[in-house]
Amino acid sequence: MKDGKRKNLIYTILLVVFAGIFLYSAYQLGSYYLQGRRYRKNMKQLSEEIGGGIAESTKELEESLRVNRDRLVFPDEKEHELVAYVSNFTEEVPDQWREQYSVLVSKNRDCIGYIEIPDTILSYPVMFTPSRYDYYLDRGFEKKYDARGVPFMDAATKIGLSRNYIIYGHDMRDGTSFGLLRDFKKKEFAEAHPYVYFNTSVSAGVYQLMYVCRSKIYAKDADVFKYYKYGGVLSEEQFNTYVKEMRARALFVSGVEAQWGDELLSLSTCDHYVEDGRLILVYKRIR
């Protein structure tokens, strides 16, 4: 009798424990997706306040690039058939972006720009806090705690001077922040979304995808190529090393290539293929 009661008691305790674990997990999951909905809503509202974002339609962009009989480089063309598009962009800031940027800065002076990939949910302000570059790793645009953070610039960034702008963001399971970037590991998605708009306090630019790469964060004393050490103002040798090494790590190569004199944009997020793994999209400015 005593053994039976003991077994029933143990069974009841285990049932309560498992029920508690289940309820807690359900709460955490529900909370995660609720926070994600709130994040999307807040970012959509911010986008609407600047007129719906900064990107043109892909068709409008491609038409605007067809100037002086220059030939647009498309990712699905064979590499040996490519004729490089020679960009002739200037640093003149369009009036529309000046107005949009003034709205963003009026809300948060740490905002240094805006990034958007057309026809996706990736449309966010970009933050820059040089003294503590990862300040927005776990803070929202309003500076309150938010596990999703806001995309932020690399510490080595020199606005208007950088040869390679590196922007960091979280790989969120619900696609918020830089969670969308994992879709670029699929060739079809990468080919369908070759452009990213990135405007800063001094310029408005369009960039075309070159590589989708994998790398990782290494120990400080490791004598290896570390992509995150190649942001900001680079020498010609550093620039060429970065392009060469990232191409060697590419899962996807679009056919677009860069040379010294070009401006690069690299989007970095986590990729759990190894411990401290990273997924990096490398773009070249074309306008």
C-alpha positions in Angstrom: 0.0 0.0 0.0 2.8 2.3 0.9 4.6 1.5 -2.3 1.5 2.2 -4.3 1.0 5.6 -2.6 4.7 6.4 -3.1 4.4 5.6 -6.9 1.3 7.7 -7.2 3.0 10.6 -5.4 6.0 10.3 -7.7 3.7 10.1 -10.8 1.8 13.2 -9.6 5.0 15.2 -9.0 6.4 14.2 -12.4 3.1 15.2 -14.0 3.1 18.6 -12.4 6.8 19.1 -13.3 6.2 18.2 -17.0 3.0 20.3 -17.1 4.9 23.2 -15.7 7.7 22.8 -18.2 5.1 22.6 -21.1 3.2 25.7 -19.9 6.5 27.7 -19.4 7.7 26.7 -22.9 4.3 27.6 -24.4 4.5 30.9 -22.6 8.0 31.6 -23.8 7.2 30.7 -27.4 4.0 32.8 -27.4 5.9 35.7 -25.8 8.7 35.4 -28.5 6.3 35.6 -31.4 4.2 38.3 -29.7 7.4 40.4 -29.3 8.2 39.7 -32.9 4.8 41.1 -34.0 5.4 44.1 -31.9 8.8 44.6 -33.4 7.4 44.3 -37.0 4.6 46.8 -36.1 7.1 49.3 -34.7 9.4 49.1 -37.7 6.5 49.3 -40.1 5.3 52.4 -38.3 8.8 53.9 -38.6 8.9 53.1 -42.3 5.5 54.7 -42.8 6.7 57.9 -41.1 9.4 58.3 -43.7 7.0 57.6 -46.6 7.1 53.8 -46.8 10.9 53.2 -46.9 13.7 54.2 -49.2 13.6 51.6 -52.0 12.2 51.9 -55.5 10.6 49.0 -57.3 13.1 46.6 -58.9 11.8 47.6 -62.4 12.4 51.3 -61.7 15.8 50.6 -60.4 16.9 48.6 -63.3 15.6 51.2 -65.8 17.5 53.9 -63.9 20.7 51.9 -64.2 20.4 51.5 -68.0 22.3 54.7 -68.8 25.0 55.5 -71.3 24.5 52.1 -72.8 26.2 50.5 -69.8 25.1 47.0 -69.3 23.5 45.8 -66.1 25.1 42.8 -64.4 22.5 40.2 -63.6 23.4 37.4 -61.1 22.1 34.6 -63.4 24.5 35.3 -66.3 27.6 33.2 -66.8 30.7 34.8 -65.4 32.7 34.8 -68.6 29.9 36.7 -70.4 29.7 39.6 -67.9 30.5 43.1 -68.9 31.1 45.0 -65.7 28.7 47.8 -64.9 30.7 51.0 -64.2 28.9 53.0 -61.7 28.9 56.8 -61.9 27.1 57.6 -58.7 27.8 60.8 -56.8 27.6 61.7 -53.1 24.8 64.2 -53.7 22.0 63.5 -51.2 18.5 63.6 -52.7 16.1 66.0 -51.0 13.7 63.2 -50.3 16.3 61.3 -48.3 17.3 64.5 -46.4 13.7 64.8 -45.3 13.4 61.1 -44.3 16.7 61.2 -42.4 15.7 64.3 -40.5 12.6 62.4 -39.3 14.7 59.5 -38.1 17.3 61.6 -36.4 14.6 63.6 -34.6 13.5 60.4 -33.0 17.0 59.0 -32.2 20.3 60.8 -32.9 22.1 57.5 -33.0 20.5 56.7 -36.3 23.1 57.0 -39.0 21.1 55.6 -41.9 18.5 53.2 -43.2 18.7 49.8 -45.0 16.1 48.1 -47.1 15.9 45.0 -49.4 13.1 45.5 -51.9 10.1 43.1 -51.7 11.1 41.8 -48.2 10.5 42.7 -44.6 14.0 43.9 -44.2 13.5 47.7 -43.8 15.2 49.2 -40.8 17.1 52.1 -39.4 20.8 51.6 -38.9 22.5 52.7 -35.7 26.0 53.9 -35.0 27.5 54.4 -31.5 31.3 54.5 -32.0 32.2 54.4 -28.3 30.1 51.2 -27.9 29.3 49.9 -31.3 27.1 47.0 -30.1 24.9 49.3 -27.9 21.8 48.3 -30.1 22.6 44.6 -29.9 19.8 44.2 -27.4 18.0 47.6 -27.6 15.2 48.8 -29.8 15.1 52.1 -31.6 13.6 53.7 -28.5 16.7 52.6 -26.5 14.6 50.2 -24.4 15.6 46.5 -24.0 14.7 44.4 -27.0 16.3 41.0 -27.7 16.0 41.7 -31.5 18.0 44.9 -31.3 18.4 47.2 -34.3 21.0 46.7 -37.1 24.2 48.6 -36.2 27.4 49.7 -37.8 30.9 48.2 -37.2 33.1 50.1 -34.8 35.6 50.9 -37.6 33.0 52.7 -39.7 33.9 56.1 -41.1 30.8 57.5 -42.7 31.6 58.8 -46.2 35.1 57.2 -46.2 34.7 53.5 -45.5 35.5 51.1 -48.3 33.5 48.4 -46.6 30.5 49.2 -44.5 29.8 46.2 -42.2 26.3 46.1 -40.6 25.4 43.6 -37.9 22.0 42.2 -37.0 20.5 39.3 -35.1 19.4 36.0 -36.8 15.9 35.8 -35.5 13.8 32.7 -36.1 10.7 34.7 -37.1 12.6 36.6 -39.8 12.9 39.9 -37.9 16.1 41.9 -37.7 18.6 40.0 -40.0 16.7 36.7 -39.7 15.7 37.2 -43.4 19.3 36.7 -44.5 19.3 33.0 -44.0 16.9 32.8 -47.0 19.9 34.0 -49.2 21.4 30.5 -48.7 18.8 29.4 -51.3 20.1 30.3 -54.8 16.6 31.1 -56.1 16.0 33.6 -53.3 19.4 35.2 -53.8 18.8 35.6 -57.5 15.4 37.1 -57.0 16.6 39.7 -54.5 20.0 41.0 -55.8 19.7 44.6 -54.5 19.9 46.4 -51.2 19.4 50.1 -50.5 21.6 51.7 -47.9 21.4 55.4 -47.2 23.6 57.2 -44.7 23.8 60.7 -43.3 26.0 61.7 -46.3 24.8 59.5 -49.2 22.0 57.4 -50.8 23.2 54.2 -52.4 22.1 51.1 -54.1 24.2 47.9 -53.8 24.2 44.6 -55.8 24.8 41.2 -54.3 28.2 39.6 -55.0 28.6 36.8 -52.5 26.7 34.9 -49.8 29.4 33.7 -47.4 30.0 31.6 -44.3 32.7 32.3 -41.7 33.0 32.5 -38.0 34.3 34.4 -35.0 37.9 33.3 -34.2 40.0 33.5 -31.0 41.8 36.8 -30.7 45.2 35.1 -31.2 44.2 33.0 -34.2 46.3 33.6 -37.2 43.5 33.4 -39.8 41.5 35.7 -42.0 38.8 37.5 -39.9 36.2 39.2 -42.1 35.1 41.5 -39.2 38.6 43.1 -39.2 38.1 44.4 -42.7 35.4 47.1 -42.1 36.0 50.9 -42.5 38.8 52.6 -44.3 40.9 50.0 -46.1 44.1 50.0 -48.1 44.1 48.6 -51.6 45.8 45.5 -50.3 43.2 45.0 -47.5 40.4 45.6 -50.0 41.7 43.0 -52.4 42.3 40.5 -49.6 38.8 40.9 -48.3 37.3 40.3 -51.8 39.5 37.3 -52.5 38.9 35.7 -49.1 35.2 36.3 -49.0 34.8 34.9 -52.5 36.6 31.7 -51.4 34.1 31.3 -48.6 31.0 31.9 -50.8 28.0 29.6 -50.8 26.7 31.7 -53.7 28.5 33.8 -56.2 26.3 36.1 -58.3 28.8 36.9 -61.0 29.2 40.5 -59.9 32.8 41.4 -58.9 34.5 44.3 -57.3 37.8 46.0 -57.8 39.8 48.7 -55.9 37.9 51.9 -56.1 34.5 50.3 -55.5 32.5 50.6 -52.3 31.3 47.5 -50.4 28.5 46.7 -48.0 28.6 43.6 -45.9 25.6 42.4 -43.8 26.5 40.0 -41.0 24.4 37.7 -38.8 24.7 34.5 -36.9 24.7 31.1 -38.7 24.7 28.1 -36.5 26.5 25.7 -38.9 29.4 25.8 -36.4 29.9 27.4 -33.0 30.2 31.2 -33.5 29.3 30.7 -37.1 28.4 33.8 -39.2 26.6 34.4 -42.5 27.7 37.4 -44.5 26.3 39.0 -47.6 28.7 41.1 -49.6 27.5 43.7 -51.9 29.0 46.2 -54.3 27.7 49.7 -54.7 26.3 50.4 -58.2 24.6 53.7 -57.7 
